[in-house]
Amino acid sequence: MAEDLYVSPATVRTHVENVLGKLQAHSRLEAVVVGAREGLL
């Protein structure tokens, strides 16, 4: 993902962690479930 976006892996990791925190999710899969339930996807 980082290569496609021309950013460092650390930047991607930080953004993923921030999204997980805002959704109060513990994993990427849980974030997808929460996002779908809330109509974000």
N, CA, C and O of each residue as an XYZ file, in Angstrom:
164
protein
N       0.823     -1.180      0.000
C       0.000      0.000      0.000
C       0.875      1.254      0.000
O       0.591      2.224     -0.703
N       1.923      1.218      0.787
C       2.806      2.384      0.881
C       3.416      2.731     -0.471
O       3.497      3.904     -0.836
N       3.842      1.723     -1.207
C       4.437      1.985     -2.524
C       3.428      2.621     -3.462
O       3.762      3.552     -4.196
N       2.192      2.127     -3.446
C       1.158      2.671     -4.323
C       0.853      4.129     -4.000
O       0.513      4.908     -4.891
N       0.973      4.496     -2.732
C       0.662      5.861     -2.296
C       1.894      6.753     -2.215
O       1.787      7.942     -1.915
N       3.067      6.177     -2.484
C       4.331      6.925     -2.429
C       4.579      7.522     -1.043
O       5.021      8.664     -0.914
N       4.288      6.729     -0.011
C       4.574      7.133      1.367
C       5.311      5.981      2.043
O       5.411      4.888      1.484
N       5.818      6.225      3.231
C       6.544      5.181      3.943
C       5.572      4.212      4.616
O       4.434      4.578      4.908
N       6.015      2.986      4.860
C       5.174      2.037      5.590
C       4.762      2.563      6.969
O       3.666      2.265      7.442
N       5.626      3.334      7.606
C       5.297      3.900      8.915
C       4.122      4.869      8.815
O       3.289      4.930      9.718
N       4.054      5.620      7.728
C       2.940      6.552      7.526
C       1.636      5.791      7.371
O       0.622      6.166      7.959
N       1.657      4.728      6.588
C       0.461      3.907      6.409
C       0.036      3.316      7.749
O      -1.143      3.343      8.100
N       0.999      2.785      8.492
C       0.706      2.188      9.794
C       0.049      3.203     10.723
O      -0.915      2.878     11.416
N       0.562      4.423     10.739
C       0.000      5.472     11.594
C      -1.434      5.790     11.199
O      -2.301      5.929     12.062
N      -1.685      5.904      9.911
C      -3.042      6.208      9.453
C      -4.005      5.067      9.791
O      -5.138      5.309     10.209
N      -3.558      3.844      9.613
C      -4.399      2.687      9.951
C      -4.712      2.694     11.442
O      -5.858      2.473     11.833
N      -3.718      2.942     12.271
C      -3.936      2.998     13.720
C      -4.926      4.097     14.082
O      -5.765      3.906     14.963
N      -4.839      5.244     13.414
C      -5.760      6.346     13.689
C      -7.190      5.982     13.302
O      -8.128      6.290     14.037
N      -7.363      5.333     12.161
C      -8.694      4.898     11.729
C      -9.255      3.879     12.710
O     -10.419      3.969     13.101
N      -8.440      2.914     13.111
C      -8.899      1.913     14.073
C      -9.340      2.585     15.375
O     -10.359      2.212     15.956
N      -8.585      3.556     15.820
C      -8.934      4.262     17.048
C     -10.239      5.024     16.923
O     -11.065      4.991     17.834
N     -10.433      5.707     15.809
C     -11.657      6.484     15.627
C     -12.880      5.591     15.533
O     -13.970      5.977     15.957
N     -12.706      4.397     14.978
C     -13.819      3.454     14.869
C     -13.933      2.561     16.102
O     -14.849      1.744     16.200
N     -13.017      2.717     17.026
C     -12.946      1.872     18.226
C     -12.915      0.400     17.839
O     -13.615     -0.429     18.421
N     -12.083      0.092     16.841
C     -11.934     -1.271     16.344
C     -10.553     -1.787     16.739
O      -9.606     -1.014     16.878
N     -10.453     -3.095     16.916
C      -9.180     -3.703     17.313
C      -8.433     -4.328     16.148
O      -7.272     -4.709     16.294
N      -9.081     -4.441     14.990
C      -8.422     -5.019     13.824
C      -8.986     -4.378     12.560
O     -10.016     -3.705     12.590
N      -8.293     -4.601     11.464
C      -8.778     -4.075     10.190
C     -10.116     -4.699      9.816
O     -10.995     -4.019      9.285
N     -10.270     -5.982     10.089
C     -11.533     -6.658      9.790
C     -12.668     -6.038     10.600
O     -13.747     -5.782     10.065
N     -12.430     -5.802     11.867
C     -13.459     -5.180     12.697
C     -13.777     -3.774     12.193
O     -14.931     -3.349     12.243
N     -12.783     -3.058     11.716
C     -13.006     -1.722     11.171
C     -13.913     -1.783      9.948
O     -14.769     -0.917      9.769
N     -13.735     -2.793      9.107
C     -14.586     -2.957      7.930
C     -16.024     -3.231      8.361
O     -16.962     -2.667      7.797
N     -16.196     -4.094      9.357
C     -17.539     -4.410      9.856
C     -18.202     -3.159     10.424
O     -19.363     -2.880     10.122
N     -17.478     -2.411     11.238
C     -18.019     -1.186     11.832
C     -18.348     -0.176     10.731
O     -19.411      0.444     10.756
N     -17.448     -0.011      9.774
C     -17.670      0.923      8.680
C     -18.897      0.553      7.860
O     -19.667      1.432      7.475
N     -19.089     -0.724      7.587
C     -20.260     -1.168      6.834
C     -21.535     -0.934      7.647
O     -22.546     -0.481      7.111
N     -21.479     -1.241      8.921
C     -22.661     -1.071      9.784
C     -23.057      0.402      9.880
O     -24.243      0.724      9.948
N     -22.063      1.295      9.887
C     -22.335      2.732     10.013
C     -22.593      3.407      8.675
O     -22.818      4.616      8.625
N     -22.564      2.638      7.586
C     -22.824      3.209      6.260
C     -21.669      4.004      5.699
O     -21.868      4.861      4.837
N     -20.464      3.735      6.171
C     -19.281      4.455      5.700
C     -18.689      3.852      4.434
O     -17.869      4.483      3.768
N     -19.101      2.637      4.102
C     -18.556      1.947      2.925
C     -19.588      1.846      1.831
O     -19.307      1.296      0.766
